Every structure is written in C-alpha cells, then in structure tokens.
C-alpha cells in the first residue's frame, strides 16, 4: 500500500514562511480526480495574533513610504503575475476545478485589479478650497487607517483577494489575507512570487484557518476592517460581529440572478450568452445565472435552443484544453447541487435535461455534474428562490415584463440581473426598475471591470462601499479635514 504524504501549507507572516502548530487541518482535494493534494492548517488564535502584530508594526513605516514607491511594488507584482500566468492558472484549475480558460480569465482580471490599484496616486488625491473665509483655507486628505484583512471565497481564489489588498496597501495600509481553507494553493503560489520581489516585511501577510482565525482578526483591537466574499448566512454573522467591535466592513454575499429574455431578443446571440452565464465555472459564481425568465412567445423557441446548446457543452477535467465546464469544487458542493435537483423533481418541476450521473472517462472520482435544465418551474420552488451554486437552469414562463420584475423583486437577493431585448425602452425600464446592484443589457454575466465597484443590493451586500476601484480607495482611507489660517 502506498501512503501519500501531502504538504500542510504554511502561513506567511512578516516576510517569512511559518509552519503552523495547529493540530487541526483541512484536506484539499483535486475536484477532477478526488485526489488529496494538500492540507490547510486551522491556525490558532495565537498564530493569528502574531500576523496582526507584524502588520501593525509595519504600518507606520509603510504609511510613510511615498505613494509612488508603494505602487512601484504593485507594478512589480503585476509583472511577475504576468510572467507566471500559465502556472498560476493551472494551479487554480487543479485545486478549484474550473476550466483552464476560465482560470486564465480569472488571472487576467487579477492582473487588471493590480493595474487599477497602481492608479492610487490619482485616486487618493484630496481636494482643496482656498479662502473659505478671509485668509482661511480648507482641504481634505485621505489617510490610511491601519491593518485590514479579507476572508476570501473558494470560487475565485486567485482573483477575489485582489479586489482588496492592492488598493489597501497602495493607499498605505497593511494587510492580512485569509484564503478559503478549501483552496489555499492559489494564494500560496501568489505569495511565493511576491516573496521574491522585495515587498517590505509585514505589509502583506497570509493566515490560513477557519472560524478561530477569523474571529481573532475581527476581535483584535489592532485591526480596522474586514472585506468578505461568501455566503449570506456567514456574511450576516461577520457583519454583525464587525459592527460590535467597531470595524469597517464590506460584505459581498449570495445571489439569485434572474436573466430575462424578451420576445424581441436576438436568439442566435442570446443563447450562447445564457449558456455561459449559467454553466460557466460550473455555476459557482455570484454572477451566475440563477433563473431564466422567458417572456411571452419566446418561451418555446428559447427553451428548445437552450436545451440543444446545453447538450453540446463539454464537461471534463478543467486542465484539458477545450473543456468548457469542469467539476464542482468539492464533494460537499456536488452533493448540495444534487440535493437541489432532487428538490426540484419533488416540488413538481419538469427535469428536461438531467446532468446527474455524467461520466467523464478517466476521472471516476471527480465531482462532476452535467448541464441540467428544469422546465415548468414556479417562483415559490426552492430551485427558483435559493442559490444553487451549480450548473442548473430553472425556466419560468412569464406573460410580460411586469410579471418578470415582480418575481425578481420577490426574491431576497439583489446581486445581478440581465435582460435580453432589442428594445431601448425595455432595456431602460429594466435598468431603472430592477433592484439589483449589477444590471446587464444583452450581457449574461455582469462582471464590472476593475475601475468600477462590484455592486450588490438587498441580501447580496452589507456595508457602504464595495470592492474594486474608487469604492475600494474610499473604504481603505479616512477623510481628514484640515482648516488653516496663518498669522
């Protein structure tokens, strides 16, 4: 019998790789093969406090570093990620499962986030007013606050932390990344690259772990704010706790995104956009399609076209070129999606394309589910109300735009919503009326570029300022007003 020895990944604290002394670990599996590939330590409170202390000690020195010097570090990191682009993408696919082209797309966005953060010298500029009264001037300066941290998700382990830390350290804060314990290797590789680039010690740190590490980060008097991306139940708990401890928080949570197709939509172009929206990343993204609303006479031809396109969608190991959809990221995630498919059947929806039991030659242990489609779905069904986080399309036939918007507004989430139409009036009504943070017009996945905030409403977001762009700069700084008179 062969005994596999796998690495317990290390924390990165004060510019050094540190082996955790935690007794508890979490297994990390390749979701395409089911193979154990690493272990994540559940770092202790004491280990987390050491990281916080390192970040706090580095803050005054880093804050005093000229802003153009700070962003030169970001430029070097961006260039190094570009140089290691393929390796980073393959590691991401190996631990998360998504198709290699999707992993490349994630790292293209990661690099764009770094590029945007290099604009901090202009984004952080204050504003001045002379002579607000006789001989008195007033100005606003944006100043960093201290030690920030993020709790990152499993679905975009390479990109999501860069919604936050490049902006945070760019404006002069120090930072701690807490990766998802399910997918630590993407961040480990990133930090290995950053370690070689001369970033001052303590400016950027990484602590692996679970609730104990997160609670320590929130409770410490030496941290000032949290960025979170994950489920709504966890997000609400963390938002409440950060409030109790007087911390800033931006909490991006769950979603149920409704995609509305009007009778005048261009089906030839709409269907491919729908397919990638629902099945991209195996449906494991907060911008994935959640429900397909077919309006009026478009219902039958739309359904037929979507089913036919879904049948052609290739499923397999994401590391193989040409594969369009990889496995679910975990066995637990796969079982959760299978549970929703069973719920849909029990609640009376018609399963017109069943992705259960899909076989991928050579990968019997993978967490695969094929494209799945439900017809005759009612708004009150679980598959129409709750976030499935898998490759499932529930179709609801509605009579008009008003009925579609009523269904959208009855759902507690408000992350994204899209309409497919040839009518400018319909598009304008939709973007004006629908309560969702990201609106698509003939776009299935409304992914804001790095200079725009990643928005969200209702149960999809808690806080005031979102990730990315100018919102991130405002979140990571405090406005100080200076009123001056010289005698």
Buried (B, 14 or more C-beta within 10 A) or exposed (E): EEEEEEEBBBBBBBBEBBEBEBEBBBEBBBBBBBBEBBBBBBBBBEBBBBBBBBBBBBBEEBBEBEBEEBBEBBEBBBEBBEEBBEEBBBBBBBBBBBBBBBBBBBBEBBBBBBBBBBBBBEBBEBEEEEEEEEEEBBBEBBBBBBBBBBBBBBBBBBBBBBBBBBBBBBBBBBBBBBBBBBBBBBBBBBBEBBBEEEBBBBBBBBBBBBEBBBBBBBBBEBBBBBBBBBBBEBBBBBBEBBEEBEBBBBBBBBBBBBBBBBBBBEBEEBBEBBBBBBBBBBBBBBBBBBBBBBBBEBBEEBBEBBBEBBEEBEBBBBBBEEBBBBBBBBBEBBEBBBEBBEBBBEBEBEBBBBBBEBEBEEBEBBBBBBBBBBBBBBBEBBBBBBBBBBBBBBBBBBEEBEBBBEBBBEBEBBBBBBBBBEBEEBBEBBBEEBBBBBBBBBBBBBBBEBBBBBBBBBBBBBBEBBBBBBBBBBBBBEEEEEEEEEE
